[in-house]
Amino acid sequence: MSTTVLSIRIRRELKEEAEELGIDIRTIVEKALEEEIRRAKFARFRKLLEEALSSTDITVDEWVRTVEEGSSRGSFRDGCRVPSRCFGSVPVGTTVKGRVPRVR
């Protein structure tokens, strides 16, 4: 894994106190940044999903609940959790156990 240098300014007292307490600033900043990236990606996905579902009568929460229920029951073919991986490159129009596969 490659790394890069991130330079930020914080209050001197904050840095000194963290050092006195043995707090690993790099780890704290890295974890906070990872969490914020995860939140931003989720917000972007939710917005795209809302736009996609706006022409239907299903809400985002209903869609998520349906996907979670199907996933927990192993509803995908042969227990596969990711439909695109399950169906692979099946010819268009072919059904697999009653489902129409995604077209990539």
LOMIDO-663102 format. One record per residue (C-alpha): chain; x, y, z; residue number from 1; residue in three letters. Coordinates in steps of 0.2 Angstrom, whole numbers, plus 5000, padded with zeros to 4 digits. Each point is the difference from the previous one (the first is absolute). Layout:
LOMIDO-663102
SITE  cadena    xx    yy    zz  num  residuo
SITE       A     X     Y     Z  NUM      ALA
...
***
This chain:
LOMIDO-663102
SITE  cadena    xx    yy    zz  num  residuo
SITE       A  5000  5000  5000    1      MET
SITE       A  5007  5017  4995    2      SER
SITE       A  4999  5015  5011    3      THR
SITE       A  5000  5019  4998    4      THR
SITE       A  5004  5014  5012    5      VAL
SITE       A  4985  5010  5007    6      LEU
SITE       A  5004  5017  5007    7      SER
SITE       A  4988  5009  5011    8      ILE
SITE       A  5000  5013  5013    9      ARG
SITE       A  4993  4997  5017   10      ILE
SITE       A  5001  5010  5017   11      ARG
SITE       A  5017  4997  5008   12      ARG
SITE       A  4992  4996  5017   13      GLU
SITE       A  4990  4986  4991   14      LEU
SITE       A  5015  4992  4992   15      LYS
SITE       A  5011  5001  5016   16      GLU
SITE       A  4986  4993  5011   17      GLU
SITE       A  4998  4985  4988   18      ALA
SITE       A  5018  4997  5000   19      GLU
SITE       A  5001  5000  5019   20      GLU
SITE       A  4985  4988  5001   21      LEU
SITE       A  5009  4988  4987   22      GLY
SITE       A  4986  5003  4987   23      ILE
SITE       A  5004  4994  4983   24      ASP
SITE       A  4994  5015  4990   25      ILE
SITE       A  5003  4991  4983   26      ARG
SITE       A  4989  4985  5004   27      THR
SITE       A  4986  5012  5007   28      ILE
SITE       A  5001  5011  4984   29      VAL
SITE       A  5000  4985  4989   30      GLU
SITE       A  4985  4991  5008   31      LYS
SITE       A  4990  5017  5000   32      ALA
SITE       A  5004  5002  4982   33      LEU
SITE       A  4995  4982  4995   34      GLU
SITE       A  4984  5002  5010   35      GLU
SITE       A  4996  5017  4991   36      GLU
SITE       A  5003  4992  4983   37      ILE
SITE       A  4989  4986  5004   38      ARG
SITE       A  4986  5012  5005   39      ARG
SITE       A  5002  5011  4985   40      ALA
SITE       A  4999  4984  4989   41      LYS
SITE       A  4985  4994  5008   42      PHE
SITE       A  4992  5017  4998   43      ALA
SITE       A  5004  5000  4982   44      ARG
SITE       A  4993  4983  4998   45      PHE
SITE       A  4984  5004  5009   46      ARG
SITE       A  4998  5016  4989   47      LYS
SITE       A  5002  4990  4984   48      LEU
SITE       A  4988  4986  5007   49      LEU
SITE       A  4987  5014  5004   50      GLU
SITE       A  5001  5006  4982   51      GLU
SITE       A  4999  4983  4993   52      ALA
SITE       A  4985  4996  5010   53      LEU
SITE       A  4991  5017  4998   54      SER
SITE       A  4990  4993  4985   55      SER
SITE       A  4994  4985  5011   56      THR
SITE       A  4989  4999  5015   57      ASP
SITE       A  5013  4992  5011   58      ILE
SITE       A  5010  5009  5012   59      THR
SITE       A  5019  4999  5003   60      VAL
SITE       A  4997  4992  5017   61      ASP
SITE       A  4988  4987  4993   62      GLU
SITE       A  5013  4996  4986   63      TRP
SITE       A  5013  4998  5013   64      VAL
SITE       A  4989  4989  5011   65      ARG
SITE       A  4996  4989  4985   66      THR
SITE       A  5018  4998  4995   67      VAL
SITE       A  5005  4996  5018   68      GLU
SITE       A  4986  4987  5002   69      GLU
SITE       A  5004  4992  4984   70      GLY
SITE       A  5019  4999  5004   71      SER
SITE       A  4997  4993  5018   72      SER
SITE       A  4989  4986  4993   73      ARG
SITE       A  5012  4996  4986   74      GLY
SITE       A  4988  5004  4987   75      SER
SITE       A  5013  5002  4987   76      PHE
SITE       A  5004  4985  4989   77      ARG
SITE       A  5010  4987  5009   78      ASP
SITE       A  5002  5011  5015   79      GLY
SITE       A  5010  5013  4990   80      CYS
SITE       A  4999  5017  5008   81      ARG
SITE       A  5004  5010  4985   82      VAL
SITE       A  4988  4998  4985   83      PRO
SITE       A  5013  5006  4987   84      SER
SITE       A  5012  4987  5006   85      ARG
SITE       A  4987  4986  5001   86      CYS
SITE       A  4994  5003  4982   87      PHE
SITE       A  5016  5004  4992   88      GLY
SITE       A  4999  5001  4981   89      SER
SITE       A  4983  4991  4997   90      VAL
SITE       A  4992  5004  4983   91      PRO
SITE       A  4988  5014  5000   92      VAL
SITE       A  4982  4994  5003   93      GLY
SITE       A  5005  4984  5008   94      THR
SITE       A  4993  4997  5018   95      THR
SITE       A  5009  4992  5014   96      VAL
SITE       A  4988  4992  5012   97      LYS
SITE       A  4986  5012  4995   98      GLY
SITE       A  5011  5015  5001   99      ARG
SITE       A  5005  5011  4985  100      VAL
SITE       A  5019  5004  5002  101      PRO
SITE       A  5008  5017  4999  102      ARG
SITE       A  5007  5005  4984  103      VAL
SITE       A  5017  5008  5001  104      ARG
***
